Amino acid sequence: MSSINKDNKKGKQPTMRPKLGGNANPKRPFNPYWVYAIVLAILMGMWFFGQDNTVKEITWSEFQEYVKDNRVKSIVIYTNKVSAEAVIRDESVEHIFGNSLRAGRTPVILVKGPSPDAISEYIDLVKSEENYDIEVRFDTTSEVWGVLITFLPFLLLIVFWIWMMRRMQGGGAGGGGGGVFNVGKSKAQLFDKDSSQKVTFRDVAGLSEAKEEVQEIVEFLKSPNLYTNLGGKIPKGALLVGPPGTGKTLLAKAVAGEANVPFFSISGSDFVEMFVGVGASRVRDLFRQAKEKSPCIVFIDEIDAVGRARGKNTNFGSNDERENTLNQLLTEMDGFGSNSGVIILAATNRADVLDKALLRAGRFDRQIYVELPDLNDRREIFKVHLRPIKIDDSIDVDFLARQTPGFSGADIANVCNEAALIAARNKKSFVQRDDFMSAVDRIVGGLEKKNKIITQDEKKSIAIHEAGHATLSWFLEHANPLVKVTIVPRGKALGAAWYLPEERQITTKEQMLDEMCALLGGRAAEEVFIGEISSGAMNDLERVTKQAYAMITYMGMSDKLPNLSYYDSTGQEYQFSKPYSDDTAKLIDNEVKSMIANQYERAKQILTEKKSGHNELAKILLEKEIIFAHDLEDIFGKRPWISRSEEIFEQKEENNKNEIEELKPVGSKENVFIHTKDKVENKSEETDEINKEKE
């Protein structure tokens, strides 16, 4: 897709909160921090609101003297403690306690007598001799309760500590790997062979070569004697390599489902933790569990998180936890120990950064490349993802496969889901062809922004720019066939052109130059027909510059630097030095400038020759905001060069046009709707039968 600043930045999706039925505040799990708060509140309460007394312990003779001098106001005799507490009268406080008593405190003296009866008899004797007003009270409370109340906070702390220790040892609510003492345990998820959620090779569309490779591993696990009788050995592991979204993880799940053996799944980042030695410990624990359930499969997703090449970015000799984890992984995969019956599957899209020791035979015996799906694979992937979707007869799987070149399996799944959402948004009973086209446009170009404020001059400039791309793609032999052009903003792009590229395995220099010329058509049209250039061609210029440098420095397509490639396929990128001299760098820059300048002049020449057609095309684009390939054919005539992709596309367009002719209005708009509705309803039964056959 060629566009004006077409970079599409996906926005954040709003967080959906499920509605709660009945009680709006569901029961929440117990939070142990409440125990901390309760214990702290108890301790603070005992400190601030406890017995607010100033106690002074005296001898029995001193107590007798204080009672005789009438300095005692009241006495509490503890029968179980053989002691008594006496409250001092206010006028005697200073004599007994001095000035050390804090304001607001109640003065109390504590005495241990011969016996409770002796204390009581002495007080009665004094009261009989002198007329003293002394209140006497007996306390028969057991001493055990006092001890319990005193040590209760400490008991609570001990009980809470024991509870927390058991919780951490048991992993708490998080299971076996969630506790502090289980930090060295493996976090791998075990999918047993009796699991109900199984994925088979039937769920993996395309990837025929990759499935053949892993199918042999499945046969090893099912019938090992068939291979061992001939002296063969079960492979130790297989590495799935490919771009994101191509189905590496899905293929590993299918292997587990087909082999009917236990399947351990873990991510490479799950090994490395902030604690030293945890990664190596988890590797040992993982292989210990795998040996116990042998034969089994261990799948490590995104292994590049732990398997990067050693010796790079070393931290000045410090202990590198990641390298220790990798060393342990290398030892477990092929060391002195025996891992008979344990097959390692791993997936990554960065095989170039993996350590060489990890890739050698005996550890990963096979590297299976999972590439982006070609035309046939995309057709099969669409059939899988169309199974649960209600479609009508306007859906052509071959056409959808040709409309999505370069799409991964995940992208195709997204297209099908977006098409279903668009159809539901429009209140349709079936998902139709237009819904899929809108879904492809949405994913490639971004969200349509019809309300974006654009001045008339800007809109005219955009129309001339996009008409320049369309005109050049029509008259260049190796340019991709045009599908449609629009000046409706999408994402960050103010206009866009959709093409139908051919499936190529190799590309010639002439094809690349034609594509480069078509990309420069927008900037050339601005200069020729407006007289000034704008920032709208920034994305086109970026792509042209990168392609020119790649042609000269990587592919050796320069006249002055023929048959030279400075590309490093190992990913080392020549470290910190360039693989060529400064003079060669100047020559490369000059060659790039010359190549782009030649194609720019070529674009201006073609646009000048087709000036009238270009102006008419820009005018129609301003009126309709979107034009298709048949509009260009009405203006320029038949395209001189017709590719295979264009032939198929034109055939589909002709079939669609005939179908539209059948649905022409009969008297009123209502008849159109009724006629269309009847046509869809008549096809619904056939569509259901097709969906059943696919299942």
Residue, then its C-alpha position, 0 to 999 in steps of 0.5 A: m500500500s502506498s500512502i501519504n504518511k501511512d504509518n498507522k499507530k494503534g490506539k489503546q483499547p478501552t478496558m471493559r469491565p464486566k457487569l456484576g449481577g445481583n451484589a455489586n460488591p463481590k466477596r474479595p479474598f482475605n488480605p493478610y495485611w489486616v492482621y498487621a493492622i489489628v495487632l498494631a491497633i491492640l498494642m497502641g491501645m494497650w500503650f495509650f489506654g492501659q492502666d494509667n497508674t504510677v506504682k511504687e512498691i513498699t515494704w510491709s512496715e512502710f505500709q503499716e506506717y502509711v495506714k497509721d498516718n492516715r495517708v491511705k485512701s482505699i485498699v484492694i487486697y488480692t487474695n491470690k497474690v498475697s499482696a495489696e494495692a493502696v491509693i494515696r490521699d491527695e495531700s500525701v502524694e508529694h510526701i511519698f512520691g515527691n515531684s516525679l509524679r506526672a500530672g493526671r496520674t493516680p498514685v498507687i503503692l504496692v505491698k506484699g504482706p504476710s497473708p491476705d487475712a493479716i493485711s485485713e486484720y491490721i486495717d480493721l485494727v487501725k480503723s477501730e483505734e482511730n476513726y479512719d475512712i479507709e475503703v477495703r475491697f477484696d479481689t479474688t481474680s485468678e492470676v492466670w488471666g492477668v498473665l494471659i492478658t499481659f502476654l496476649p499480644f506476643l502470642l498473637l504475633i507468634v501465631f501470625w508468624i507461624w501462619m505466614m511461614r506455612r503460607m509461604q512454604g505452601g505457596g499460598a494462594g498462588g499454588g506450588g510456585g508462588g511462595v518465597f521458599n518455592v522461588g526456585k521451582s519451575k513455573a511450567q504449566l503441565f498439560d496432561k494427555d487426558s486434557s480436554q482442550k486439545v489442539t491437533f494438526r487439523d487446527v493448523a492450516g498451511l505450514s505443510e513442510a513444518k508439519e511434516e517435520v514435527q509429524e516425525i517427532v510425533e511418530f517417534l513418541k507414538s512408536p519409538n521401536l519403529y526407529t530404534n530397531l533400525g539404530g536410530k535415536i529420538p531427536k533431542g529437540a527442535l527449534l521453531v523459527g519464524p516471524p511473529g504470528t506464523g503459528k509456532t506456538l500453535l504448532a507446538k500445541a498440535v504436537a502435544g495433542e497428536a502425540n498424546v503425551p504430557f506437555f510442559s509449557i514455559s516462557g523463556s522469561d520465566f526462568v530469570e528472576m531477580f534472585v541469584g541462582v533462581g534461573a538455574s534452579r528452575v531449569r533443574d526442577l523443570f527437567r526433573q519433572a519432565k524425567e518423572k513423566s517421560p516420555c513428554i515434551v517440554f516447550i520453551d516459548e521465546i527462548d531468546a529471552v534466556g538463550r542469547a549469545r554469551g559474552k556480549n554486554t558483560n557487566f564488567g565481570s559481575n555474575d550474569e544470572r542469564e548466562n548461568t541459566l543458559n549454562q544450566l539449560l545447555t547441561e540439561m539438554d545434552g550433558f552427562g545426565s540422561n534425558s531419554g524420552v524428553i523432547i525439547l521444542a522451542a520457538t523464537n523469531r530471533a534465531d540470529v541472537l541465540d548462542k551457538a552452543l544451543l543450536r548445535a546438533g544434540r541439543f536442537d537437532r532440527q531447525i524448522y522454519v515457519e515462514l509467512p504463509d504463501l497463497n495456498d497456505r493463506r487459502e487454507i488458513f482462511k478456511v479454518h478461521l471461516r468455520p465459525i463465521k456465517i458467510d454468504d456466497s459472495i465470499d471467495v476464499d481465493f480472492l481473500a487469499r490474494q488480497t492479503p499478501g504478507f499477512s501472517g496467520a494471526d493477521i488472517a484471524n484478525v481479518c476474519n474477526e474484524a469482518a464479523l464485527i463490521a457485519a454485526r455493527n451494520k445489523k447483517s445476518f451474514v458476513q459479506r465480501d464488502d465486510f472482509m474488504s473493509a476489515v483488510d482496509r482497517i487493519v492495513g490502513g487504520l481507522e477511517k477518519k471522515n470527520k478529519i478537518i482538511t482544507q480544500d487546497e490540502k484535499k486537492s494536493i492529496a488527490i493529485h498525489e494519489a492520482g500520480h501513484a495510480t497513473l504510474s502504476w497503470f503504465l509501468e510494466h512491473a508495478n503492482p496492479l491497482v485495486k483502489v485509491t482513496i483520499v479519505p484519511r485512515g490512521k495517520a495517512l491522508g490518502a492511500a492506494w491499494y495494490l494487488p502484488e504478485e507472489r514472487q520468490i525473486t525480484t529483478k532489478e527492473q521490477m524494483l526500479d518500476e516499484m521505486c518509480a511508482l512510489l515517487g509518483g506522488r512527489a513528482a505529481e505535486e511538482v509537475f501539476i502544483g509547482e511545489i512539493s509538500s511533506g505528504a511524500m515522507n513515507d514514500l521517500e523513506r521506502v524509496t531510500k531504504q530500497a535504493y540502499a538495499m539494492i546497492t549495498y546488499m544486492g549488488m545492483s549498482d553499475k559502479l559497485p557490481n556484485l558486492s554485498y555488505y550484508d551480514s546474515t549472521g546478525q553481527e553487523y560487523q560490530f563497530s566498523k563498516p565493511y567498506s572505506d570512506d571512499t566507498a561510502k561516498l560512492i554508495d551515497n552517490e549511486v543512491k542519489s543517482m538511482i533515485a534521481n533517474q526514477y524521479e525524472r522518469a516519473k515526471q516524464i510519464l506524468t507529463e505525457k499522461k497529463s490529461g488523464h491524470n487531471e481527469l483522475a484527480k478530478i474524479l477522486l476529488e468528487k468521489e473520494i474513492i476510485f477503483a481499477h475500472d475507473l482508471e480503465d475508463i480514463f486510460g484504456k486497457r492496461p498494456w501489461i496484465s499480470r496473472s493477479e490482475e486477470i483473476f481480480e478482473q474476473k472477480e470484478e466482472n462476476n460481482k458486476n453481473e451479480i449487481e446487475e441482477l439486483k437492480p431496483v424494480g420501481s422503488k428502493e424498497n424493492v431493492f431491499i426486499h430483492t436483496k433480502d430474498k436472495v440472501e435468505n435463499k442462499s442461507e441454507e446452501t451456506d450452512e451446508i458449506n460451513k458443515e462440510k468445512e467442519 
